[in-house]
């Protein structure tokens, strides 16, 4: 795109209202929610790794912040 990091961040904030990191995080969480609905037997640790999280705890923390549920509560509902 031939943009500086700062320029990309400014454009993202202007048009999306979110930083690039926040967009990536939301996309990952949407993928996690979809996967938990379609494949409830999947372990959270393997799902976290598949989505690029360092570990299950980071996925759970982000999931709860954005969706208001823990991944296991979301899966069981």
N, C-alpha and C positions, 0 to 999 in steps of 0.2 A: 504494500500500500504506500510505501515510501513516506511514512509519517513518523514523527517522533512519538515516543511513549506518551508524552504529555499531550500532544495533539490528538492522539487516539482517545485518551481519557476524556479530554474536553468534548470531543464529538460524541462520545458515548453518553456522557452526562447530559449533553444538550438534546440529543434525539431519543435516548432511552430513559433518561432520568436515573441511570445506574452506572457505576463504574464497570469497566470490563471484567474485573474480578467478581463483582456481584452478579453480572450476567452469567458468567461461567458457573458460579455457585448455584444459581437458580436452575440452570439447565441440568446440572448434575442432580439436584434434588427432585426435579421433575422426572428424570430418568429413574431415580431411586423409588419414588412413589409408584410409578408405572410398574416397575419390576416387582415391587412388593405386592401389588394388586394381582398381577398376572402369575407370579411364581412365589406364593407365600412360604414355601418350604425352604427357600434360599437362605443361607446363613448371612447375617448382617456383616460379618467379617469379610466374606468373599465378595459381597456386593460393594462394600467400601473399597476394596482393592480394585475391583473392576471399574469403578467410577473415578479412580485416581486419588482417593483419600489415603492419608498415611495409615489410618487405622479406623476401627469401628467407632471409637470414641469421638473422633472428629466428625464423622458422618452423623452420628446421633446428636451431637451438639448443634450442628448446622440445621439438621432436620427439625429439631425442636424449636430453634429460634425462628425459622421461617414458617413452619406449618403448625406449630403449637402442640404437636404430639411427638412422642418418641417413636422411632421406627417400629418398635415391637407393638406399641399401642395402635399405631396406624394399621399395621398388618392384621391385627386381631379384630379390628372394627369393620 
